[in-house]
Amino acid sequence: MSIAFRVEAAFGAGRCGRLTTPHGEVETPVFMPVGTLASVKGVPQDVLEDLGAQILLGNTYHLYLRPGVEQVRALGGLHRFMSWPRAILTDSGGFQVFSLSELRKVTEEGVTFRSHLDGSPLFFSPESAMDAQIALGADIIMAFDECTEHPAQPARVRESMELTLRWAARSKKHFEARKHEVSWQDPRGPDALVRANGRGLPETQALFGIVQGGMDLALRKESATRTIEIGFPGYAIGGLSVGEPRALTREIVESTIEHLPADQPRYLMGVGTPEEIVEYAALGIDMMDCVLPTRAARHGLLFTSQGKISIKQAQYAGDQAPLDPNCSCRVCARYSRAYLRHLYASGEVLAQVLNTVHNLSFYLDTMRAVRHSIALGESPRSLSEVWSRLKP
Amino acid sequence: MSIAFRVEAAFGAGRCGRLTTPHGEVETPVFMPVGTLASVKGVPQDVLEDLGAQILLGNTYHLYLRPGVEQVRALGGLHRFMSWPRAILTDSGGFQVFSLSELRKVTEEGVTFRSHLDGSPLFFSPESAMDAQIALGADIIMAFDECTEHPAQPARVRESMELTLRWAARSKKHFEARKHEVSWQDPRGPDALVRANGRGLPETQALFGIVQGGMDLALRKESATRTIEIGFPGYAIGGLSVGEPRALTREIVESTIEHLPADQPRYLMGVGTPEEIVEYAALGIDMMDCVLPTRAARHGLLFTSQGKISIKQAQYAGDQAPLDPNCSCRVCARYSRAYLRHLYASGEVLAQVLNTVHNLSFYLDTMRAVRHSIALGESPRSLSEVWSRLKP
């Protein structure tokens, strides 16, 4: 095993756990900030550490284009390249191919598509996605899958699920053959991983499988069962948040979780709002990621314990209150809504920096509170319940 | 007196001093980072504090447009608005009118011009510039002057200098009548300024005069003499760095300093490169400001003890060295040139943040080293001499 996972407390379906990776421990349920191009947009790594981020997500497709996965390997891997000594997870690139490329052609072998930067032709396969992720050297990497579009005909959903299953087997086979090629140069120093190994910790990456199956509960069950048969140290639920109603997302998640191993991490890809991450954690999801807190911040949309705030609104121009009086982040501790509104309205770069720091802090604090609730044997059923406990 | 200034050490023409303002002490010679719109672009205030910035510059013209000076007054003044408890200096807006507005009309009364944002008509006069700066509430504010264009005919230079002298007298008269209208709400708490007063410190702003006179040494002397006759607690040298050769700038500065009071602060506006700020400090300049470190950072131009680096260049793509091995800033301590190059080439916002932090750190460290040299009775004649002493 390349990671270790231990469930430490549970309440209802929700559970608290500890995920041990070659680059440190991750308390679950965890929200993973998205650092697409080896940077969480606008936020320096020391601030991410101060916020308590224990794991970041990097996008293989974007890093494949810039600076290139072999460049990252030559520079000692993603941890060293971006000076992030804690855990990293990379996606396989499959979702970006699905969402960014209009001209893609899927065959049994893989996907032919065009770069969103310059239109140049590219080809990703389970094997090349594994090679790319081994070169990047994240702690957790993902099988190459096809994200089924929504809506889709039943035959198409099955066909797509079957393809993802065959690609999962190829991903695992290629990963097992190549996993010792990971070239980790730890930013904590050359001996850090050796010392970690001395404590019985792993030295290779962990490859997670991905459950597909569209919006069909039976296909989801079949996908889960057959992915587990291939065998991975953790399982993701993919193909959601692709335009379906939220009630349906929830139904699929709740139903799919029942078919996943209780002693392994469960990763729900690409969600969600603050309300949703609380809800999914309560259903038993251990890991989540989403661009929402960082992307919304860039558009002046801020999450607070009292609801969403669009900081560009004129009503905040003279508002001396902190963004969120219940938040203890460095932004809420120092700046007023009036100042944040001015920065945003004036197009100042600091607006993006401060807004992103606050939104990430809000997400990470929310998950910390959820973990605390579960550990205390309480039920964190909603965001407002979680934050009502955090109020000073 | 609204500020106090004490020369503490001198070597040759250069000197070290201590400028006491209502919002803290400033060690001179000092470089003032430019925070045009109440933000040093991309850098949070706590990072500026960590860098050792003791005084920032704000631009009255820009703040007049956004968020508006009466808005800032209503929010407790610039210190409280931007949560910056240390000293601030504002310019009068005259230079921005000169540099940003193509359609301006100068009369005895003031300047009619158009907003660079929406073309709306605006009018600045010595009186309105004082009112604006009193509303903003910086510790040090500047007389409203005309920055003489270069080149200019002798008669034009005299005419412009005479206008600046009349405007200086009007600036002072209006400021003296209105200076008690400054509404300071200190971000350190309502009692902070009262406590400062209890230690004998001032409660009003300080208005500095500005020496003009183009590139004519005799007119510079006359401008200095007559501005001193009006009487200010500090004097700026304006109208330089407007396209003239650097040797001429230096000649004007050196010559003008001789006519300025030795016991009052001397502020050279709008300079310069790292080499120049060392040089001007050695000539006896106490205060300087320039957009160069922050603006260059946004274009990937970085100052180091080994010279300038254009981080966008491909040669840095695989360079694992820190930006400047002699620099101890948080950027050089953590990130490689390869990472900084990747961020810049990928258009990541973090590039601007980190580049600006480094360049400001380099400028502030340079001035710290200059002060140290002067205090030790050494001659900091050049940037390379200064940094050769800083090397580990």
Boltz contact constraints between the chains, C-beta under 6 A:
constraints:
  - contact:
      token1: [A, 37]
      token2: [B, 346]
      max_distance: 6.0
  - contact:
      token1: [A, 37]
      token2: [B, 348]
      max_distance: 6.0
  - contact:
      token1: [A, 39]
      token2: [B, 348]
      max_distance: 6.0
  - contact:
      token1: [A, 39]
      token2: [B, 350]
      max_distance: 6.0
  - contact:
      token1: [A, 41]
      token2: [B, 349]
      max_distance: 6.0
  - contact:
      token1: [A, 42]
      token2: [B, 349]
      max_distance: 6.0
  - contact:
      token1: [A, 42]
      token2: [B, 350]
      max_distance: 6.0
  - contact:
      token1: [A, 66]
      token2: [B, 346]
      max_distance: 6.0
  - contact:
      token1: [A, 67]
      token2: [B, 342]
      max_distance: 6.0
  - contact:
      token1: [A, 75]
      token2: [B, 338]
      max_distance: 6.0
  - contact:
      token1: [A, 81]
      token2: [B, 339]
      max_distance: 6.0
  - contact:
      token1: [A, 83]
      token2: [B, 334]
      max_distance: 6.0
  - contact:
      token1: [A, 83]
      token2: [B, 335]
      max_distance: 6.0
  - contact:
      token1: [A, 334]
      token2: [B, 83]
      max_distance: 6.0
  - contact:
      token1: [A, 335]
      token2: [B, 83]
      max_distance: 6.0
  - contact:
      token1: [A, 338]
      token2: [B, 75]
      max_distance: 6.0
  - contact:
      token1: [A, 339]
      token2: [B, 81]
      max_distance: 6.0
  - contact:
      token1: [A, 342]
      token2: [B, 67]
      max_distance: 6.0
  - contact:
      token1: [A, 346]
      token2: [B, 37]
      max_distance: 6.0
  - contact:
      token1: [A, 346]
      token2: [B, 66]
      max_distance: 6.0
  - contact:
      token1: [A, 348]
      token2: [B, 37]
      max_distance: 6.0
  - contact:
      token1: [A, 348]
      token2: [B, 39]
      max_distance: 6.0
  - contact:
      token1: [A, 349]
      token2: [B, 41]
      max_distance: 6.0
  - contact:
      token1: [A, 349]
      token2: [B, 42]
      max_distance: 6.0
  - contact:
      token1: [A, 349]
      token2: [B, 352]
      max_distance: 6.0
  - contact:
      token1: [A, 350]
      token2: [B, 39]
      max_distance: 6.0
  - contact:
      token1: [A, 350]
      token2: [B, 42]
      max_distance: 6.0
  - contact:
      token1: [A, 352]
      token2: [B, 349]
      max_distance: 6.0
